[in-house]
Amino acid sequence: MLRRFIFAALGILFAVPAIGQVLADRVPADAIVYVGWAGADEMGPAYAKSHLAALIADSAMPKVFSDLLPALAKRIGKEDAEAGEIFGTILAVADPLWRRPCAFYFGGVDFANKGSPMPRVAFVCDGGNKPQDVLKAINDALAKANAPFKAELRADRFVVLGMGMPLPADLAKLLSDPASAASLAKDPAFVESIRKTRAGGMLTFYCNFESLVKMVDQGMAQEAPPPINQTWQNIRKSLALDGIKRIAATAGFDGADWALDAYVEAPAPRQGLAALADSKPLSDASLKTVPKSVCWVAAGQFDLAKLVGVIRTVSAAIDPSIPRDIDRFLAEGKTTTGVDIEKDLLQSFGNEWVIYASDTTGGPGMMALTILNKANDPAKLKSSLEALQTWVNTLLQKELGKDITIRTRTVKIGGDEIHYLAIPVVAPAWTIKDGFLVAGLYPQTVASAAGHIGAKGPSILDNPAFVQMIKRLGADKPTSIAFYDLPRTTPSTYGEVVFMARLLLGLSDMFGVPAPEPVVPPLDKLMRHMATAGSASWSDDKGFYIKSVSPFPLAEMFATQSNMSMVQYGVMAGMMVPAMGASKERAERVKCASNLRQIGQGVMLYQNDNKKYPTTLGDLFETDLNAEVFLCPDSGKAIPADIARDKKKYAEWVNANSDYVYLGATMKAADPAERILAYEKLENHNGEGVNILYNDGHVEWMMQEGAKKAIEEQTKK
């Protein structure tokens, strides 16, 4: 029962779109997270004139939600009643929340009762003229799932789901009278954050990141053991999380298109995580490397050398020995390859990166992509890559022997020296041209891209559609951009999108649930709704900004092909049935790993309350772990029905039948992290290997022989 209502609650959460300001006047000003959705029945006049409305009218997509998904829930229920019930509950609750204006509110966690923190969470749905119908639909679904909470009606209009908790006092007041308490809509910080975004109306996401960090501080100080609290404080300080204040995102219709705006308040000067994202505007020099005939392009800034520094800082906050391990690894790399990875290689890369596909370099597919980097030190970068190339050749020859030859080679194309790895299917290649590293999956695409740089031909800066898009986005000095010429790329990518849609819908048909067609409109109709798409980001002293525009959500999937042929897809489909067995085995391994992680968390909670580790696994029922956590799904064991409500019998049964061996009876939290706390019985998973839980709470999969040796070494001590 517990698992069912948790799944139902999660389904409710994720049924609401994850990204306007709907009901913000009914949400308390202390909201740490707020999500507002205007409702599918409240799309407004802009929707009727949008590409999205036209696309939906030309497709069978509405039937996916009205017919296909409910039918799938019934079909799933025939095989697994509980899973079908969960799926059906999610659909039943999602329908009114999807159609009506609603808001999600998270006001933090109440730590008043030590050991029992209570989150302040609520969903608010505006029931409009039929609030009782909305209330009944939600409560009927929750009752069917045996959820220990239900929705209630407030102010004869608002359907509120408090997730089993009393509603926060301010929220209850605001539902009756928006002037009775401080609301989010009147909070200056919220208003300013939303004002920084420009897309309107349909969706809003807001996070008071500053308050979120303070909440975690409080929770760690009160609920976590001192070592974990100290680790958190070190991480928070090293990442300078205090420098990030608020995050806001809004989405809605911009003319006929769909637009998304986001703003991250992170005032200058920036340190830590915010400093890593801080960058200068893209240079024209980098953009001029992209041909005017570009099909799609993305460009931005990323400092590899700075990233290593951040990794050092954060890892030192977790464990002071990790930076020494990193330095030792880099030193060994220098000895082995002859290249100082950090100084000679990473610092030679520039911050500006470009990736694109163009008709003049190979077409729109991902296999014809080109990657460029405006190098800090082109000569040093070239010599470092050549040294690594020599090392790779030596290593491969040593490992493969005389019968098989895999090596990097060099060829001159159009006067440019192209280095490539001579292997089947792809031949990763690179060259240095006029200060730019040019890389791709084939020598031909690299040669074409280098030729464009050398010829200084017309670039994307001369492309009217691109120039117009950047102007529309309002990005005078963008730090990153993306551009998709969808009217050009869609005809060549359409077949692949239809194929993937039919692959999924066909599986539904095969299992007796008729799938509607066409989910993807015919090409001639789809092309009427296609327009260019793009995004840009920039920053100022107050924070970071992102804006994107596309004809409809997810339209960018028509920008690129994966270049997999229909033959390859057929082979892939033919492999699906035998692969299901292997997938099932991997899924069971993953489930066992999850079980062991939960056991580890249970041990930590038990130790926190009792100042010692539990003597047996059965003792963990004090932490409310479910008995199923102690069973491998591969074992086929079932928990006897007569012990379902008796924790003592539960514990005795688990100690006698658990599929996991517990070694923690004589251990303590201060013991080394690498000590084994628990492991699967060695016969699990056909004897191939087992999951092992270590004293620091992490779980690793280990092959049988290695696991036996590690367990024997510890149990002998």
N, C-alpha and C positions, 0 to 999 in steps of 0.2 A: 504494500500500500504506500509506504513512504516513497519508494522509488517512483511509483506512478504519479503521485502529485508533484514530485520534484520535476519529473519530465514534463508534466503539464505546465508547471510554472515557467520552466525554461522555454517551452514552446510559445507561451504567451509573450515572453520577453522578445524572442527573436522573430515573432510574427509581425511586430511593429517595425517599420523600416528604420534602419540604423542611422539615419541622419535626419505657416510657420510659427512661429512664436505662438502657436495654438495653445490656449488655456494657460498661458504664462501668467495671466492675472489671477489664476486660481491655484498657482503653485507657490509655496513659501519661498521667501528670498534666500533661505539657507540652503537651497538646492545645490548639491555638489554635481549631480548629473541631471540633465533635463533633456528629454526628447519629445518633440511635438510633431504631430502628423495631422494634416488638414482633413484627411478622409477622402476616400475614392468618390463619395457622393457629393463632395464639396470642392471639386477641381476648379470650378470657376470658368469664366468666359475664355480665358487664355488657353485652357485645355482644348476647347472645341476647335480652335484654329491651329493646334499644334501638330507637328509631325507624329508625335506619340499617338494622338487620337486617330489620325489617319491610318497609322500602322496597325493599330488594334482593330480598326474597322475592316481592314483587309486581311485579317488573320483569324485563326480559331483560338487565339490565346485565351479569351474569356472562358471558353469551354474547358480549358485545362483546369481552371479553378472551380468552375461550377459543376463539372461532370467527372473529369478524369481523377482528380485527387480524392474526392469522396468515394469513387468506385475503387480506387487503390486501397483506401482505408479498409473497405469491406473485404477486399481480396486478401490483404495482409492479415486481417482478423481470422480468416479461415485457417491460416497456417500458424499464427501466434496471436491468441486472443488478447493478450496483454499489450503487445505491440500495436495491434489494430485499434485497441481502445485508446491508447496514447495518441496515435496519429489522428484518429477521429476527434478526440478532445481538442487537440491543437487546432484542427480545421474549424471546429464549431466555435471556439473562442476567437480565433483569428478573424472570422468573417465580420462580426460587428466592429471589432477594433480597426479593421482595415477600411470599412465603409464610413465610419463616423469620426469626427475630430476627437483626438485623444492625446494624452500626454503621459510620459513615464517620469516619475520623480524618485530620486535617491537623495535623501537628506543626511547621509552619513550613518554612523553606527553609534548606538547608545551603549557605552561601556560602564554604565552605573553598576551593573551586577557583574562582578569579576568572575570570569569563567563562562559567562553567558551573554556575550555581546549580541545586541539585537539591531538589525538594520532597519532604517526608516525608509521603506519602499512602498510605492503606491502607483497604480494605474488609474487614470481618470478618463472616462469616456463621456462625451456629450451625447446624451441619448436623444436630443432633439425633441420631435413631436411624439416619439414612441419609446420613451425611456424604459417602460415596463417590458417591452419586447426584447430590448437589448439586455436588460437585467436577467430575464428568464433564459435567454439563449446562453449566456455566460454561466449562470448558476446550474443549469441543467447539465452542461458539459463538465463543470467542476464536480458536481455530485456523482456523475457517471465515473469519474476518475478517482472517486473517494478522497478528494482533496480536503484537508482539515480547515479550509477557509472558504468563504463565499463572498460574492460581490454584494454591495448594498447600494441603495438609492439615496442620494442626498439632494436636498433643495428641489425635489420633484423633477430633476433634470439630469443630474450627473450620476453615472454608474461608476462606483469606486471599488477597486480591488486592492485591499490592503495587505494581501499575502499573509493573512492570519494574525496580523498585529493590530492593535488599536490605531486608528488614524492619528498622525501627528496633529496636535491641537490647532496649529496655525493652518494646516491644510483643511481641517474640518470647518474652521471659521470662514476661510476664503471661498469655499464651495457655496456657502450660504450668502456671503456678502463680500465681494472683492475689495471693499474698503475697510474691512474689519481687522486686517492684519497686513504686515509687510509682505508684498508679493514680489515674485521674481521680475515681473514686468516693470516694476518701479525701482528695481535695484540698479543703481548707477553703473556698476561694473558690467552687469549683464547688458544693459541698454547700449553702453559704449562698445562692447564686443560685437553685438549684433549689428550696430551701425557700421562697423568696419567691413561687414559682408554686404553684398549687393543683390545676390540672387534672392528671390522672394517666395514666400508664401506657403509652399507645400510641406517642406520638411525643415526641421531645425534641430541641431544638436548643440548642447552647451555643457562644458565641464569647467567647474571652478577648480582648476588643478592645484592652486595654492591651498585651498581648503582640503582637497583630497590628500595632499602630502601631510598636512597637519593631522588629519584623521588617522593616517597610517602611523604617524609618530605616536599619537596617543594609544593606539591599539598595541603597538610594539612595546611601549613602556609598561602597559598594564597587563597584557596577555602573553607576551613572548618571553622565553628565557633570556637572561641578560646577554649571553653570547650572540643570539640571533638579533636582539635589539641593537647591539653594538655594530653588528655587520650592516644592518639596515642604515644606521646613522652614517657609517663610513661611505656606503654607496650613495646615499642622498647627498652627502657633502661633495664627493668626488665628481658626481654628475651635475652638481649645482642645480638641483631640482627646484630650489627656491627661486631661481631666475625665471621659471615658467609660471605665469600667473593664471591665464585663462585660455580656453580653446572654444571656438565657436564655428559652426558650419551651417549654411542654409542652402536650400535647393528649391528650384521652381522653374517656371517657364520664363524664357527670355525671348519674346516674340514667338516664333514657331518652334524654337529650340528648347533644350533642357540645359539649365546652367547650375553650377555648383560653386559656391564661394566658401572659403575657409580663412580663419584668422587665428593666429597663435600670438597671444600677448607675451612677449619676452623682451623687456626693455634692455637697451644697450647701457653699459658694456656687457657683453655676454661671455659666460664661461661654461665649461662642462658640455652637457648635451646640446644646449642652445648654440654654443660656439661652434660645435661641429657642423650644425646646419647653416651657420652664418657664412655668407659668401658674397663675392662681388658680382656685378652684372656680367652676363656673357659678352665676350668680345665679338665684334664683327668678323675678326680674323677666323674664329672657329666656325661661325655660321657660313662664311664664304666657301668653306670646304664642301658644303652640301650642294649638290646640283639643283638647278632650278626645277628640273623635272622630278623632284622628289615625290615619292608616293606616301611615305610617312617618315617622321623624324622625331627624335627626342634628344634634348641636350640639357646638360646641367653640370653642376660642380661637385666634385668629391675628392677630398684630399686623403689619399691612401696613407701617407706618412703620419698625418694628424690622427687618423683612425688608430694606428698602432699605439700612439701616445695615449689615447683615450682608453684603449684596452688595457694598457699597463696600469693606468690610474685606477680604473674600476676594479681590475683583478687584485690590485694591492689592497683595496678596501675590503675585499672578501678574504684574501689570504696573502700575506706579505711574501710568501715564497713563490707565488705564481709569476710575478715579473722576472724573478731570477730564472725561472724555467723558460720563460719567453726569450730572455737574453741568451741563455744557454742554447736554445734551439736555433736562434739566429746565428750564433757563433759556429755551431756545428754545420749549419748551412753554408757559411762562408768557407769553412775548411773543406767541405765536400765539393762545392761547386766552383769555388774561386771567386764568388760574387758576394759582396756585402749587400744582402737583400734589402736592408733598410736604407743605407746611405747611397749605394750605387744604383739600386733599382727603384725602390718606392719613391725616394726623393727626386728621382729623375723624371718621374711622371708629373705632368701638370695637373691642375685642378679641373680643367675644362674637358668634358667628355661629350662626344656626339655619337649617336647611333642612328643609322638611316637605311632605307632601301629606295632605290630609284630605278626607273626604266632604263637609264643609261649605264647602270652598273650591274644589272642582273634581274630586275623586276621587283615586285612588291613582297615576295616571300621572305620568311625568316631565314631561309638558307642563303639568301643573297644579301644579307645585311652587311653593313660596313660599320666598324667601330673606329673612331678617331680620338686621339688625345694630343692636346697642344703641350708638348713636352717642355719641362723646365730646362733640361739639359739633353738635347737630342743626341749628341755624340756619346755621352756616357750611357744613355739609355740603349743606344744601338750596340755598344760594346758589351754591355751587361747581358742583353738578350742573345748576342752571338756566343758569349761565354756559356750561358745556360744551354744554348743549342748544342754546343760541343759536348758539354757534360751529359745531356740527354742521349746523344748519339752513342757515347761510350757506355753509358749505363744500359741502354737497350741492347747493344751488341753483346755485352757481357751476359745479360739475362737470357737472351733469346738464342744465342749460339749461332751456328753457321747456316742452319736450315731456313730460318726466317729472318728477314731483314726489315726492320722498321727504323727509319732514321729521318732526320730533317734534311732537306735538300734546298738548293738555291737555283733559281732560274731568272734570266733577264727577260722582261717583257716591256717593250716600249722604252727601253733604256733604264728601267728601274729594276733594282735587284730585289727579287721577291723570295723570302724564306718561307718554306712550308714543310709540314709534317706529312710524309708520303704514306698514307694509310687509306684503306677503302672508305667509300661513302663520302667522307669529308676530308679536306686537306687544310687544316688550320694554317693561315698564312699571315705574314706581316712584312712591312717595310717602313722605312723612315723617309718622308718626303717633305721638303721645305719646312722642317721643324716639327712635323706632325707624325705621330705613330699612326699607321693605317693598318688595320687588321680585319680579317674576315674568315669565312670558312673555306674559301677557295682562292687560289692565286689569281684567277681571272677577275674576280670582283675587286680584289685588292689593287690589281694593276689598273682597272678602270677608274677606281676612286683616286689613286695616285695621279693618273693621267689628268683627271679633272683639276686637281690641285695645281699641277704644273702648268696647265693651259690657262688657269685663272679664268675659266669660262663663266657664263651666267650662273648665279647662285640662287639659293632660296630667298635671299634678300631682294631678288628681282622678280620673285613669284608674287603676282598681285593677290592671290588668294591667301597666301601666308601673311603678307603685309597687312591685309585687311583684317585677318584674324587677330594678329597681335594688337592692332589698334582697337579692335572691338573689346579685347580683354583688358584694355587699359594698362598694359604693361610697357611703360616707356623704357625701363631698364630691367628686363627680366633676368633673374638668376637661373631660371630653368624654363624650358619651353617644350611643348609637344604639338605636333601638327599632323593631321590625317586627312588626306585628300580622298574622302570616301566615295565621291562620284566616280573617281578613276579606279579605285581598288575593288569596289564591291563586285563588279562582274567577274573578276578572277577569283574572288574568295567565296562567292555565293554558294557554289557547289559543295564546298567543304562544310560550310555552316549547315546547309540542308542535310548533308550526310550525317553529321553529328546529331542533329535534331532527330532524324529518323532512326538512328542507332538507339537512342534513348526511348523514343516513342514505340519503336518496334519491339523492344523488350516488354513494354506494357501490353502490347497486342498479343505477344506470345504467351503471356500469363493470363490471358482471358479478359483483359480490361481494354476495350476499344479506345484507341487514342484519336483525338480529333486532328483533322488536317484542313487547311495548311496552317501549322503553327508559325512557320516562316512564310510570309506572303510570296507570291510569284515574283520573279525578278523584275518584270516590267512595272509592277505596282510598287515594289520596294524602292526602285530607283526614283520614284516621284518624291519619296520622303528623305532622300539622302542629301546631305550637305556636308561641307567641311567641318571638322571637329578640331578642337585645340585646347591647350591649357597653358598657363604660365604662372610662375611664382616670382615674388620679389620681396624685399624687406625694407624697413626704415628703422628709425631709432626706437619705435614702439613695439615692433614685432614682425611676424612673417605673414604673407598673404598668398593665397592660391585661388585661381579662378579657372573654371573650365566650361566649355560650351560644346554640345554635341546635338545632333538632330533628335536623339532619344536616348535614354539610358542604355548603356552597353553597346552603342552603335560602333564603338571602336573595334569590336571583334571582327568587323568586315574590313579592317585595314590590312591585315596580314594573313598570309597562308602559312601553314606549318610545312607545306611542300611534301606532305605524305600522299602518295598516290592511292588510287582506289584499290589497287592490288595490295598495298600495304595495309589498308584498312580491312580488306577482306581477310588477310592473314591474321590481323589482330582480332577480328571478330571470331574467326575459327579457333583461336587460342583461348577464347573466353571460358568455354565450358571446362576444359581440363584445368584451367588456371583457377577455377573456383575452389577446387580442393586445396590447392596451395594457399589461396587467399584465406580460406577458412582456418588453416593451420596458423598462418601469420596473425590472423585476428585473435586466435586463442592465446598466442604468445603475448600479444599486446594486452589482452584482458588480464592475463596472469601478472604482467608487469604492473598494470594498474592496481590489481589486488594487493600486490606487495607494497606499492607506494602508499596505499591507504592503511595498510598494516603499520608501516613506518610512521605515518602521521598519528595513528592511534597510540603507538608506543610513546611518541613525543608528548601527546596530550596526557597520557597516563603518568608519565614521569613528571610532568609539570604539576600535576595534582597530588601525586603521592611521593615525590622526591626519590623515586626508584623506578627501575624498569619492571614490567610485569613478569611474574614467574612463568606464566603459560599464556598461550594465545587466547585461551578462554577468558582471561582477566580483562581482555580488551573490550568485552561487552559493557564495561563501565563507561566506555567512550562512545557507546551507541553504534558500534560497527555492526553491519548486517552479516549474518552467518554466511551468505553467499560469497563474501569477500575472501573467505578461507578455503574456497573450493576452486580448483582448476576446471574450466569449462570442458576440457578434454577428458575429464575423469568419468563423466556420466553419473556422478553421485547426486542423490536428491535428499533434501533435508526432511526428516520425518515430520509429518503434520502434527503429531501429538506434542512436539516440543516448541511449537511456533510462538507461544506466549510465555514461556518459562525461561528466563535468562540463565538460571542455574543449569537446567537441562541442556540448553543451547551450548553453554560453555563446556559441559562434559562431553557432549557429542562432538564439538569442534576439536577438542583436545585429542579425541580418539580417532577422528576421521579427516582432519585437515590435510590438504595436499601440500602444505608448506611446513618446513621444519624450522623451528624457532631456536635460536642460539643466544638470545638476549637475557636469559635468566640471571646470569652472573655478570652482565655488562652494565655500563653506565654511560651517560651522555659525554663524559670527558674522555672516553676511550677513543683511540684513533679512528678517523673517518673510514679507513679502508677495512675495518673489521666487519665480518659478515654478521648481520643481525638475523637474517632469515633467508631461506632459499626454497625453491621448488623441489619436490621429490624427484630424484634423478630419472625415474621412469616416465615422467611427464613428457609430452610432445614427442612420442616415439623414440625417446632416448637420444635425440639429436643434441640437446642442450637444455639449459635451464636459465631462468631469471634469478638473479641474486640481489637481495636488498642489503645495502651497506649501512653502517652506523650513522652516516650523515644524511640518510634518507633517500639517496639516489639508487636507481635500479639498473643493472646491466645484464644483457644476454651473454651467456658464455657457453662455448661448446663443451660437450660432455667431459672430455678428458681434462681440460683446463679447470672445469668446475670441480671435478673430483679432487684434483690436486690442491686447489685452494681451500676446499672444505676440510680435507685431511690435515693440511698444515695448521689450520686454526684449531681444530678439535683435538689435536695432539698436545697442544700447549696447556 
